[in-house]
């Protein structure tokens, strides 16, 4: 025990802000006026602190093994400082580990398991998510087009950013895979006049979006289905497809099949937007220091990350041509801090909403998850990439017209169309 305490004291001295610990025996370490105060109930938490195992500490917090006084922003500054090395480097996989990971990825993602995993996360409580998401409940990275935007404004800017990149036109058949609470699906229908189909595996989201469709009188050209993407009908191809916050749930071993399925759902010349979280390192499949395990256990069972280079490789193997790539990593850090701050300001309401026996554990898990992911995006341990791709009918030389222009080209030669003007409607 003395060696652990000595290691903990050394950690405290090296931190960027003062931290106070109340130990299991009642003794204290650190400054009395510290910005962060941890009341530790079990010795194992001290060992995790000494080793910089922030994922294990997150588990300890969820399980009630210590309490926190102070802001989550300050706590995450402490968490980043106690890490012995970058969590990207800590999670680098060797050949054997990669092979095992691929086998596990195949096993994890049957249709039945994916449904259970999605429902575990998204069917927790609509009212809980409504406390800290924007009014449209857009549960993905916002786009802060202007520095002074609120979260709600930045989420609408993100929805429009995607619609502009896809060049949505009235009457086009638009598919939103993993449509969440319907933010993009309804925005595209109301502002761009598309015929829109969304799918989800969440019962709560399915019911919520169908209520909104009825309330808005959009039943004639908007629909939300409770359906796995593998069961989508390929006989009537779509003009445009969006996959937002979805491919993280697909599994690395299934990515080529996933993008191949999307290509078959898309007409030749059609566009697809893949918007999702990517790994910060080429060789790691999750964050190290126990952070990936924490997220998999408490938040996203079955979730898997891969580097953007692997995403592009899988898209190409699936028959799609990448056209435009944008990293919104700083935008997601700001989005997550907005979510975290909102939850922190409404903890009493969250406890009233999640009042069953597992409610407090869920709240603790989300406090750590939101703030921890914000820290991860700030440091570049994880990224968020939008990849616009096209279904090319073929790769033959006769695709060039006599003027040297590409036939059936769905994407213009210049990028300025994305940024000109505002949302339609």
Secondary structure, DSSP 8 states (H G I E B T S, - for coil): -HHHHHHHHHHHHTSSS-EEEE-TTS-EES-TT-SEEEEE--HHHHHHHHHT-HHHHHHHHHTTSEEEES-HHHHHHHHHHH-SS-HHHHTB--HHHHHHHHHHHHHH--HHHHHHHHHHHHTS-HHHHHHHS-TT---S----SSTT--HHHHHHHHHHHHHHHTT--TT-EEEEET-TTSHHHHHHHHHH--EEEEEES-HHHHHHHHHHHHHTT-TTTEEEEE--GGG---SS-EEEEEEES-GGGT-GGGHHHHHHHHHHHEEEEEEEEEEEEEESSSSBSS-TTTHHHHHHHHT-TT-----HHHHHHHHHHTTEEEEEEEE-HHHHHHHHHHHHHHHHTTHHHHHHHS-STTHHHHHHHHHHHHHHHHHHHHHTSEEEEEEEEEE-S---GGGB-TTS-BTT--S-SSSGGGTSS----
